[in-house]
């Protein structure tokens, strides 16, 4: 039986975070690391703060066919900021390696780089 090819190496978490910060800055948006996780392999969640419109929180997932996608923590629509923060705090309790990047985007300029999975 031939050896199984290993998947492509995954980009380190701290590099993914820096990429999101640069991407937000290129749109003129404020972005910050709200929680720093493990540099090599931590999961990076995005909190899009739309101010009066509420907050969306997204986590990266892989679809059954192996493509990248995002999953919304609030699939029915944006949540109040306190609810988004409480959700992220719970996730950090489950995963101490978790990173959180918060992007302030009141005009809805920021777009994710992959589709959002539907229910």
C-alpha positions in Angstrom: 0.0 0.0 0.0 1.5 3.4 -1.0 2.1 5.9 1.7 -0.6 8.5 2.3 0.3 12.0 1.3 0.3 14.4 4.2 -1.9 17.4 3.8 -0.4 20.8 3.2 1.1 22.4 6.3 -1.3 24.7 8.1 -0.5 28.3 8.5 0.5 29.2 12.1 -2.2 30.9 14.2 -0.2 34.0 14.8 0.4 34.4 11.1 -3.3 34.0 10.4 -4.0 36.7 13.0 -1.5 39.1 11.4 -3.1 38.5 8.0 -6.6 39.3 9.4 -5.3 42.5 11.1 -3.7 43.6 7.8 -6.8 42.8 5.8 -8.9 44.9 8.1 -6.4 47.8 8.1 -6.4 47.7 4.3 -10.2 48.5 4.5 -9.6 51.3 7.0 -11.1 49.3 9.8 -9.9 49.0 13.4 -9.0 45.5 14.4 -7.4 44.1 17.6 -6.4 40.9 19.1 -8.9 40.5 21.9 -7.5 37.2 23.0 -4.1 35.7 22.3 -3.9 32.0 22.0 -1.3 29.4 21.2 1.1 30.7 18.4 1.4 27.5 16.4 -1.9 25.8 16.4 -4.6 27.9 18.1 -8.0 28.4 16.5 -8.7 31.9 15.3 -12.2 33.2 15.8 -13.4 36.5 14.3 -15.8 38.9 16.0 -17.2 41.4 13.6 -18.5 44.3 15.7 -21.1 46.2 13.6 -21.9 48.5 16.6 -25.6 49.4 16.5 -26.3 46.4 14.3 -24.8 44.0 16.7 -21.9 41.5 16.5 -21.3 38.4 14.4 -18.8 35.7 15.6 -17.3 33.2 13.2 -15.2 30.1 13.7 -13.3 28.3 10.9 -14.6 24.9 9.9 -14.0 22.4 7.2 -16.9 21.2 5.1 -17.5 17.4 4.4 -15.8 17.8 1.0 -12.7 19.3 2.7 -13.1 22.9 1.7 -12.7 25.8 4.2 -15.8 27.6 5.5 -17.0 29.6 8.4 -19.6 28.8 11.0 -21.6 31.6 12.6 -22.1 31.5 16.4 -25.4 33.4 15.8 -27.0 32.0 12.6 -30.2 33.9 13.2 -28.4 37.2 13.0 -26.1 39.5 14.9 -26.1 39.4 18.7 -25.7 42.0 21.3 -22.0 42.6 22.1 -22.4 41.3 25.7 -23.8 38.0 24.3 -21.0 37.8 21.7 -18.4 38.4 24.4 -20.0 35.8 26.7 -20.0 33.2 23.9 -16.3 33.9 23.2 -15.5 33.6 26.9 -17.2 30.2 27.0 -15.3 29.0 24.0 -12.0 30.1 25.6 -13.0 28.0 28.6 -13.2 25.0 26.3 -10.1 25.9 24.3 -7.3 27.7 26.1 -5.4 28.0 22.8 -8.1 30.2 21.2 -7.4 33.5 19.5 -10.0 36.2 19.1 -9.7 38.9 16.5 -12.2 41.7 16.8 -12.9 43.9 13.8 -14.9 47.1 14.2 -17.0 47.3 11.0 -20.1 49.5 11.4 -20.5 49.9 7.7 -20.3 46.2 6.8 -17.2 46.5 4.6 -15.4 43.4 5.8 -16.1 40.1 3.9 -15.0 36.7 5.0 -12.6 34.7 2.7 -14.8 31.6 2.6 -18.6 30.9 2.6 -20.6 30.7 5.8 -22.1 27.2 6.4 -25.9 27.2 6.5 -27.9 25.2 9.1 
